[in-house]
Amino acid sequence: MVETREMTIEGKTFTYLKMDMERAPLVIIKGNKGYVMCGYLNMETADKLGDIAVRVKGVKDADTILASNVEAVSARAKEIGIDVGMPVRTIISKL
């Protein structure tokens, strides 16, 4: 099953994507400038493409993404003040 929807967080619109895979879902919350991705996706590729990307792990839906902490960041995400260990809830507006 694939679920997509728009969601509003702190007055900004984000696109949410969830796709059921074999053992865990692939989940992403994408803003106008960047995105939060689950562990299925590759930070090295995000860096290579120059994306503002944040990776979290152990998530299954939008609520668990927002309740998690940043596990990895792209170089561009670091440039805008996002660091490993920060709560997603506090950095989501930067995306």
C-alpha angles and dihedrals in degrees: 000000000000121000124189128172143149117250133186119226121176090345094306128110120237133179115232122202127184124175123180111233130180101283107001136012125261106232134182136173110199127193131184093274106026148341148239113232135187125241092272090077127076122244092195090061091047088053092047090053093046094242126160096236137165123191127207129179138213093033129139106176145359094285094054091046091054091046094050134088127241111268099181137002135201120239090255091051089053089051091059093050105268116137137179112274097029116130111254089226089064097048103036093094089062090064 
